[in-house]
């Protein structure tokens, strides 16, 4: 492994590890980053936000995460408030009493 320096958009120098990887994989990743930049997204900031979201998800409980999911991700896609009420009611009735207060990091998928 060698270290290489590069400047980010703010002009700060960033050290990055240069791992040996296949050239087609590197080109594909570079194309994805260019697409993100064209769409107004900063790939480095996106990765940082995803990492922060993962940390927060590990510290929140199930009820907090489901509320955030309904509010942010799903509410806009549902045609009316009845769908929102149905989801909230189902979660409150069946999931919340059992796992609502558990931290998300402690919830695992049942394999049986």
Buried (B, 14 or more C-beta within 10 A) or exposed (E): EEEEEEEEEEEEEEEEEEEEEEEEEEEEEEEEBEEBEEEEEBBEEEEEEEEEEEEEBEEBBBBBBBEBEBEEEEEEEBEEEEBBEEBBEEBEEEBBEEBBEEBBEEEEEEEE
